[in-house]
């Protein structure tokens, strides 16, 4: 690629990832609205469906969200009775997040979301998995080599 081509928008990986992320989020929106969730809340539930509980710090690291963003969202989720927030008995500075029965009940309804992405992507499951692994390698590399 010539230096003149390098700075064209269509050649920017960052823009392709940004546009792809926005498109996927738009595709998820009707499913999430039906569940009464925002996309970040869905991400929190993905973690809790797998782990059943987490600390705010662990969620923050896993989702790459700062606590200033995460804490108000978790408070809203608690008011929706999807999670329970509780200070750790061992260390009161640590807030433990646990999924509730209401949060677990959404799991079955959310199973269609990954399938919708697969269908709309035009890729098969193996291609999606390969692409996801490539993206994870890029994230790791960028995070370790700023």
N, C-alpha and C positions, 0 to 999 in steps of 0.2 A: 504494500500500500504506500503510495507516495505521500509526502508530508502535506500536500494540499488536500488529500483525501482524509487524512487522519482526524482532522477536526470537524468533519461533517457530522451532523446530528445522527444520520442513519448508521454511522460507523461507531457510535459510542455505546459501549457495553452498559454504562451506567443508565443511559436513556432507555435502552431496551429492557433492562431489569425494572426500571421505574414504570414504564408503560405496561409491562407484563403484570407487575404487582397491582397496579390500578385496575387493569382489566379483570384480574382474578377477584379482587375485592368487590368490583361491581357485579361480577357473576355470583358471588356468595351472598350479596346483600339481600335478595328476596328470601332466600332460605333462612338467613339470620334474623331478618325482620319477623318472619313467621314464628321463630323461636323466642323473639323478644330480646335478642342479643346484638351487641355491636361486634365488629371483627376482633378488637382486642379482648373482649370478654370471652369470645369463642376460643381464642388462644389460651386464656387462663383455664377454661374448662378442658381443653385438650390435655393440658398438663395434669390437671386434677383427675380426669377420667383415668389416666394412666397410673398416677401415683397416690391418689386419694387425699394426700395432704402435702403441703409444702410450706416453707417459710416465705415471707415477703422477699427477703434477700435472694433466695434461690429462684423464685419466680422472676424477679427483676433481672437476674443474670441470664436465665434460660430464655426469656422473651426479649431481652435487650431493651427493657423499658426502665426508666428511672423511677425511683419511689414516689416522686412528685406526681408522676402520671399514674402509677399503679395504685397508690393508696386511695385516691378518690374513686377510682373504678371499682376497687375491691369493696369499698363502703357501699356503693350502689348495688353491687352483686349481693352483698349481705342483706341489704334492704329488700332485694328480690327473693331472698331466702335460698339462693343458689349455693352460698358458701357461709361458713362461720369463721370469724376472725377471733383469735384468742391469744393472749400473751402466754409465752412459755413459762411453766412453773419453774424450770431450771434457770432461766435467764429472762427476766421481764423485758429486756430490750428486744427480744426476738418475738415476732408475731407469726403464729402458725395459722395457715389457711387450710380449712378442711371442706371438702365438698359435702353437700347435704343430699338428702334423698331427692329433693326437687332438682338439684343440679345433676344428679345421676339419672333422673328420669328423662332429661333432655337428650341423653346419649343416643337412645334408639331413634329419636326423631332426626338427629344430626348425621346418621349413617349415610344418608343420601348425598351429602355435600361433597365428599371426595369423589364419588361416582359422577356427579354433575361436572366437576372439573375435568375428570378423565374424558368424559364424553365430549365436552366442548373444546378440549385441547386438540383433538384430532390425533393424539398420541396414544400408544398402547401403554399398559402398565409398566413394562420393562423400560420403555423410552422415558417415561415420567421418572422412574426410579433412578435411571442413569443421569438424567438432567439434574435431579435433586442432589445427587452425590457430587456432581460437578459444581453446582452452586455452593454446596457446603465446603468444598475444597477452596473455592474462591474466597468465601467468607473467612475461613481459617487463615488463609494466606494474607489477606488484607488486614485482618486483626492482629496478626503477629509481625507484619512488616509494614508499619505505617508510612 
